[in-house]
Amino acid sequence: MNAQQLMAQLNLDEGRRKRIYTDTKGKVTGGVGRNLTDRDFSEDEIDLMLQNDVRIVIQSLDKAYPWWKGLTEERQQVVANMAFNLGLPKFSAFKKFLAALQSGRWEMAADEMENSLWARDVGDRAVRLVKRMRNG
């Protein structure tokens, strides 16, 4: 069977959707007719989505905060982790944290993380990331 022809037909018949939607049977669907209600993601699909999302968060940080590349690898990981979790708009609201980071005041940056609603919301994740920010 010609899989390429079948994919062309399915693109036409199912349509391509970049956003999640509910189909005519009430199933959560996305992509080219992917039934997300009844079908799990494979490990390689999860990895591909994660790779794309990480690339996007790094590119967003590069554009918004070019200085962040001068941080240690450990602190870059913390920043990217937070930005991934919050999304860049909410991450950008951490003004005192970002100012402390940019000026190399690691304790202040860690304190800003620790004393935030974000830290209360994410629990152990924040504890780990705050420690990594302090120890750099």
C-alpha positions as CSV (number, residue, x, y, z in Angstrom):
1,M,0.0,0.0,0.0
2,N,1.1,3.5,-0.7
3,A,1.2,5.2,2.7
4,Q,2.0,8.6,1.1
5,Q,-1.2,8.5,-0.9
6,L,-3.2,7.5,2.1
7,M,-1.8,10.4,4.1
8,A,-2.7,12.8,1.3
9,Q,-6.3,11.4,1.4
10,L,-6.5,11.7,5.2
11,N,-5.2,15.2,5.1
12,L,-8.0,16.0,2.7
13,D,-10.8,14.1,4.5
14,E,-9.8,14.7,8.1
15,G,-8.2,18.2,7.7
16,R,-5.1,19.4,9.5
17,R,-5.7,21.1,12.8
18,K,-2.9,22.7,14.8
19,R,-5.2,23.1,17.8
20,I,-7.2,20.7,19.8
21,Y,-10.9,20.5,19.0
22,T,-13.9,18.3,19.8
23,D,-15.0,16.2,16.9
24,T,-18.6,15.4,15.9
25,K,-18.7,12.5,18.3
26,G,-17.4,14.5,21.3
27,K,-13.9,13.2,21.1
28,V,-10.9,15.5,21.8
29,T,-9.0,15.5,18.6
30,G,-6.0,17.2,17.0
31,G,-3.6,17.0,14.1
32,V,-5.0,14.9,11.3
33,G,-8.0,13.3,13.0
34,R,-5.9,12.0,16.0
35,N,-8.4,10.9,18.7
36,L,-6.7,12.1,21.8
37,T,-9.6,10.9,24.0
38,D,-9.0,7.2,23.3
39,R,-5.4,7.0,22.1
40,D,-2.2,7.6,24.1
41,F,0.9,9.2,22.8
42,S,3.8,7.0,21.9
43,E,7.1,7.6,23.7
44,D,8.7,9.0,20.5
45,E,5.7,11.4,20.0
46,I,6.2,12.6,23.5
47,D,9.9,13.1,22.9
48,L,9.3,15.0,19.7
49,M,6.8,17.3,21.3
50,L,9.2,17.9,24.2
51,Q,12.2,18.6,21.9
52,N,10.0,21.1,20.0
53,D,8.8,22.8,23.2
54,V,12.4,23.0,24.6
55,R,13.6,24.5,21.3
56,I,10.9,27.1,21.4
57,V,11.5,28.1,25.1
58,I,15.3,28.5,24.4
59,Q,14.6,30.6,21.3
60,S,12.2,32.7,23.3
61,L,14.7,33.3,26.1
62,D,17.4,34.1,23.6
63,K,15.3,36.8,22.0
64,A,13.9,38.3,25.2
65,Y,16.9,38.0,27.5
66,P,20.1,37.7,25.4
67,W,22.2,38.0,28.6
68,W,20.8,34.7,29.9
69,K,23.3,32.8,27.8
70,G,26.1,34.1,30.1
71,L,24.6,32.3,33.1
72,T,26.2,29.0,34.2
73,E,24.7,25.9,32.6
74,E,23.0,25.1,35.9
75,R,21.3,28.5,36.1
76,Q,20.3,28.3,32.5
77,Q,18.6,25.0,33.2
78,V,16.7,26.6,36.1
79,V,15.6,29.6,34.0
80,A,14.5,27.4,31.0
81,N,12.7,25.1,33.4
82,M,10.7,28.0,34.9
83,A,10.0,29.6,31.5
84,F,8.8,26.2,30.2
85,N,6.5,25.8,33.2
86,L,5.1,29.3,33.3
87,G,5.2,30.4,29.6
88,L,7.3,33.4,28.7
89,P,4.6,36.1,29.4
90,K,4.1,34.9,33.0
91,F,7.9,34.3,33.4
92,S,8.6,37.8,32.2
93,A,6.5,39.1,35.1
94,F,9.2,38.0,37.6
95,K,10.9,41.4,37.3
96,K,12.9,41.4,40.5
97,F,14.0,37.8,39.9
98,L,15.2,38.7,36.4
99,A,17.0,41.8,37.6
100,A,18.7,39.8,40.3
101,L,19.7,37.2,37.7
102,Q,21.1,39.8,35.3
103,S,23.2,41.4,38.0
104,G,24.5,38.1,39.4
105,R,22.7,38.3,42.7
106,W,22.0,34.6,43.0
107,E,20.7,34.6,46.6
108,M,18.2,37.4,45.8
109,A,17.1,35.6,42.6
110,A,16.6,32.4,44.6
111,D,14.7,34.3,47.3
112,E,12.4,35.8,44.6
113,M,11.7,32.3,43.3
114,E,11.1,30.9,46.8
115,N,8.7,33.6,47.9
116,S,6.4,33.5,44.9
117,L,3.0,32.0,44.2
118,W,4.7,29.9,41.5
119,A,6.8,28.2,44.2
120,R,3.7,27.4,46.3
121,D,2.0,26.1,43.2
122,V,4.8,23.8,42.0
123,G,6.0,22.5,45.4
124,D,9.0,20.2,45.2
125,R,9.9,21.5,41.8
126,A,10.5,24.9,43.2
127,V,12.5,23.5,46.1
128,R,14.8,21.8,43.7
129,L,15.1,24.8,41.4
130,V,15.7,27.3,44.2
131,K,18.6,25.1,45.5
132,R,20.1,24.9,42.0
133,M,19.9,28.7,41.6
134,R,21.6,29.2,45.0
135,N,24.4,26.7,44.2
136,G,24.7,27.6,40.5
